[in-house]
């Protein structure tokens, strides 16, 4: 039968698969413990047998086929284990995400700092207050502020410079950093 398979006789190969199919499946299943994967490993085993026929030395066909089947099953098991490692578990992700309480606490702290900042800014002289609010809180450029206040850009720069000097002089460093 082996000699016929080497010569390309498909009927001989079909007979070989029929004769050893169950045996190869059981060998693969003993490693994988999964019916579907054992079937796939058995198919791969027969493909490998067909490809390796020229190298077969006519010594113990059953042990040769068993060795190929076990090696294929081990390969399948390694791939399966790698896939499991690559997959993520939603429970793991949930543990890494901040808790809702953390988000609420963070939001409360941001609101409190924002409120303190508005209180501090309200202590600024009126001319400085407008410029500081527009630049730092609203994120406007010098040009936008100048346009809104109907002043020159140089005037806005000067007011912002004086406002910073006033802040350094009147606030503790921790309050303005």
N, C-alpha and C positions, 0 to 999 in steps of 0.2 A: 504494500500500500504506500509506503514512504517513497519508494522508487517511482511509482506512478505519479505521486504528488509532485515530486521533483521535476518530472517531465511535463507538468502542467495539466494533469488529468483532473478536471474539476469534479467529476463524479467520485473519484477516490478521495478528494478533499472533503466532499459532502459526507461521505461514509465515515471518514475520520472524525469529523465534527459530531456526527450522530453517536459514534462509539464513545468518544471522550467528553462530550458536552456536559453531561451530568457531573462527571468527575471533576472537570475544570470549574464548574459552577460551585460545587461544594468546597473546593480548595479556596476559591476567592471569597466565598461566604464566611469561611472559618476566620478570615482576617478582617473582613469588613463588617460583618453582622448587619448587612443591609441588602435586601433582595435586589433592588434596582441597581445599586452600584456593583453588586456581584455579577449581575447579568452583563453590565457594561465592561467590567474587567474580564469576563470570560470571552466576550467578543474581541477585545483587544488582545487577549492571549492567543486566540486563533489567528488573528492577523500577524502577530509576532511569530507564531509557529511557521506560518506560510513564508514570511520573509526570511526566516532563519533556516529553512530546509537545506539550503546548500551547505551550511556549516554543521549540520547534524552528523554525528559520527556513528550512527547505528548502534548506540549503546543505551539501553534502558529508556525506551520512548516515554513510558509513564513517568519516570522520575524527571526527565527533561521537560515534559509538558507541565508537570507539577511545579518545577522550579520557575518556569516562565509565568505560570498562573499566580504563584505566590508573589513574585516580584511585581507583576502588574497590580495585584491587589494592594500591595504596600504603597505603590505609587499613587493609587487612587486614594488611599487613606491619608497620605501626606497632603495631597491636593485638598481633600475635604477639610483637614485640620487647618490648613492655611486659609481656606475660605472662612472658616469659623473665626479665626483670629482677625481677619480683615473686616468681618461684619461687626457692627456696633449694636449695642444693647440700649434701647431707649431708657432703661432704668439707670444705666451708667451716665447717660447724657443728662438726665434729670438731676442726678447728684451734683454734676458739675455746674449746672445753671444756678444762678443766685436764687435764693428763696424769695417768695413774694414779700415776706416781711423785710428782707434786706432791701428790696426795691423800694418799698414804702418808706423805710427808714432813710434811705439815700435821698429820696424825693423830698421828705420832710426837712432834711438837713439843707438841701439846695434851696428850698423855699425860705427857710430861716435865714440863711446867708444872704439871699436876695433881699429879704425884708430889712436886714441890718444894713445892707449896702444902700438901699433907698433912704433909710433914716440918716445915714452918714452923709449921703449926697445932699439931703435937704438942709444940712448944716452949712453947706458951702455958700459963699456969697452968690447972689442971683446971677451975675454975669458968668461965673464959673460953672454953676450948676447946669445951665443949658448946654454948654459946650461938652462938659464931662459926660453928661447923660447921652448926648447924641453920639459922641465918639466911642465911649466904652460900652455903653449898654445897647445902643441901637446899631452900633457897628458902622456908622456912616463915615465917609471920607471927609477930608478937609473941604474939598470942593462942594460936596453935598451940604455940609453944615453951613458953609459960606452962602450958598444959594438959599437955604432955608431961612437964615438969619439976615439975609440981604446985606452981607458984609464981605470984605475981601478975604482971600485965603490967608494972607499975612496976619490979618486981625484975628482970625480963628486960631492960627498957630500961636500967636502971642497970648491969647486968652487961655488956651490949653496949657501953655508953658507956665503961666502964672497960677493956674488952678493946681497943677502938679506941685508947684513950690508951696502953695498954701496947704495942700494935703500933707506934705512932708513936715511942715512946721507945726500943724495943729493935731495931727493924728499920730497915735503910737504906730511904730513900724508894723506890728502884727495886724493892725487894723486895715492897712492899705496894701498889704502883700497878698 
